[in-house]
Amino acid sequence: MASTEIHRYLRVGERRIALDPEGYLVDLDDWAPEVATALAAEEGRTLSDEHWEIITVLRDFYARFEMAPAMRPLVKAVGQALGPDKGRSLHLMKLFPDSPAKVAARLAGLPKPANCL
Protein backbone atom coordinates (compact mmCIF):
# COMPACT_ATOMS: atom_id res chain seq x y z
CA MET A 1 0.00 0.00 0.00
CA ALA A 2 1.37 3.45 -0.89
CA SER A 3 2.47 5.67 1.95
CA THR A 4 0.42 8.80 2.49
CA GLU A 5 3.56 10.72 3.45
CA ILE A 6 4.29 13.37 0.82
CA HIS A 7 7.95 13.51 -0.09
CA ARG A 8 7.83 15.87 -3.07
CA TYR A 9 5.69 17.11 -5.92
CA LEU A 10 5.87 16.46 -9.63
CA ARG A 11 4.75 19.34 -11.82
CA VAL A 12 2.66 18.27 -14.82
CA GLY A 13 1.38 21.32 -16.68
CA GLU A 14 -0.48 23.36 -14.07
CA ARG A 15 -0.90 20.40 -11.72
CA ARG A 16 1.21 19.49 -8.70
CA ILE A 17 1.21 15.73 -8.18
CA ALA A 18 2.15 14.53 -4.68
CA LEU A 19 4.67 11.66 -4.55
CA ASP A 20 5.63 9.47 -1.64
CA PRO A 21 9.30 8.92 -0.64
CA GLU A 22 9.69 6.15 -3.26
CA GLY A 23 8.15 8.19 -6.10
CA TYR A 24 4.71 6.54 -6.13
CA LEU A 25 1.56 8.67 -6.36
CA VAL A 26 0.06 9.60 -3.00
CA ASP A 27 -3.39 9.86 -4.65
CA LEU A 28 -3.92 7.21 -7.35
CA ASP A 29 -6.63 9.41 -8.90
CA ASP A 30 -3.89 11.89 -9.91
CA TRP A 31 -2.70 9.50 -12.62
CA ALA A 32 -2.98 10.45 -16.29
CA PRO A 33 -0.83 9.54 -19.29
CA GLU A 34 0.94 12.91 -18.93
CA VAL A 35 1.88 11.97 -15.36
CA ALA A 36 3.41 8.68 -16.55
CA THR A 37 5.36 10.55 -19.21
CA ALA A 38 6.66 13.06 -16.63
CA LEU A 39 7.64 10.31 -14.17
CA ALA A 40 9.47 8.45 -16.94
CA ALA A 41 11.26 11.62 -18.07
CA GLU A 42 12.56 12.14 -14.53
CA GLU A 43 14.26 8.76 -14.84
CA GLY A 44 15.58 9.47 -18.33
CA ARG A 45 13.05 7.12 -19.94
CA THR A 46 10.96 7.73 -23.03
CA LEU A 47 7.81 5.65 -23.12
CA SER A 48 7.40 3.66 -26.33
CA ASP A 49 4.27 1.87 -27.52
CA GLU A 50 5.61 -1.28 -25.84
CA HIS A 51 5.88 0.54 -22.50
CA TRP A 52 2.28 1.77 -22.87
CA GLU A 53 1.10 -1.80 -23.57
CA ILE A 54 2.55 -2.92 -20.22
CA ILE A 55 1.15 0.12 -18.42
CA THR A 56 -2.30 -0.67 -19.84
CA VAL A 57 -2.06 -4.31 -18.73
CA LEU A 58 -1.01 -3.16 -15.24
CA ARG A 59 -3.88 -0.70 -14.93
CA ASP A 60 -6.35 -3.38 -16.09
CA PHE A 61 -4.87 -5.84 -13.57
CA TYR A 62 -5.24 -3.28 -10.78
CA ALA A 63 -8.84 -2.50 -11.78
CA ARG A 64 -9.66 -6.21 -11.53
CA PHE A 65 -7.68 -7.28 -8.47
CA GLU A 66 -7.10 -3.99 -6.57
CA MET A 67 -3.38 -4.67 -6.29
CA ALA A 68 -0.30 -4.13 -8.39
CA PRO A 69 1.23 -7.46 -9.42
CA ALA A 70 4.69 -8.60 -8.36
CA MET A 71 6.95 -9.96 -11.11
CA ARG A 72 5.46 -13.46 -11.61
CA PRO A 73 1.83 -12.36 -11.80
CA LEU A 74 2.93 -9.45 -14.03
CA VAL A 75 4.64 -11.82 -16.48
CA LYS A 76 1.52 -14.02 -16.52
CA ALA A 77 -0.86 -11.08 -17.03
CA VAL A 78 1.27 -9.65 -19.86
CA GLY A 79 1.45 -13.08 -21.51
CA GLN A 80 -2.32 -13.49 -21.35
CA ALA A 81 -2.98 -9.99 -22.68
CA LEU A 82 -0.19 -9.56 -25.23
CA GLY A 83 0.97 -13.07 -26.10
CA PRO A 84 3.86 -15.33 -25.11
CA ASP A 85 6.60 -13.25 -26.76
CA LYS A 86 5.84 -10.24 -24.59
CA GLY A 87 4.89 -12.25 -21.52
CA ARG A 88 8.49 -13.05 -20.66
CA SER A 89 10.74 -11.71 -17.92
CA LEU A 90 13.39 -10.81 -20.50
CA HIS A 91 10.98 -8.58 -22.43
CA LEU A 92 9.94 -6.77 -19.24
CA MET A 93 13.57 -6.38 -18.11
CA LYS A 94 14.40 -4.80 -21.47
CA LEU A 95 11.61 -2.23 -21.06
CA PHE A 96 12.03 -1.59 -17.31
CA PRO A 97 15.62 -2.63 -16.52
CA ASP A 98 15.79 -1.83 -12.82
CA SER A 99 12.78 -3.72 -11.46
CA PRO A 100 9.96 -4.25 -13.96
CA ALA A 101 7.15 -4.75 -11.45
CA LYS A 102 8.10 -1.72 -9.32
CA VAL A 103 9.02 0.70 -12.12
CA ALA A 104 6.05 -0.19 -14.32
CA ALA A 105 3.64 0.08 -11.35
CA ARG A 106 5.01 3.52 -10.46
CA LEU A 107 4.65 4.73 -14.06
CA ALA A 108 1.14 3.24 -14.22
CA GLY A 109 0.17 5.27 -11.14
CA LEU A 110 -0.30 2.20 -8.95
CA PRO A 111 0.93 1.41 -5.45
CA LYS A 112 4.20 -0.44 -4.98
CA PRO A 113 3.60 -4.17 -5.53
CA ALA A 114 3.59 -6.32 -2.41
CA ASN A 115 6.70 -8.47 -2.02
CA CYS A 116 8.86 -5.97 -3.93
CA LEU A 117 11.71 -4.55 -1.90
Secondary structure, DSSP 8 states (H G I E B T S, - for coil): -------EEEEETTEEEEE-TTS-BSSGGG--HHHHHHHHHHTT----HHHHHHHHHHHHHHHHHSS---HHHHHHHHHHHH-TTTSSHHHHHHHSSS-HHHHHHHHTT----TT--
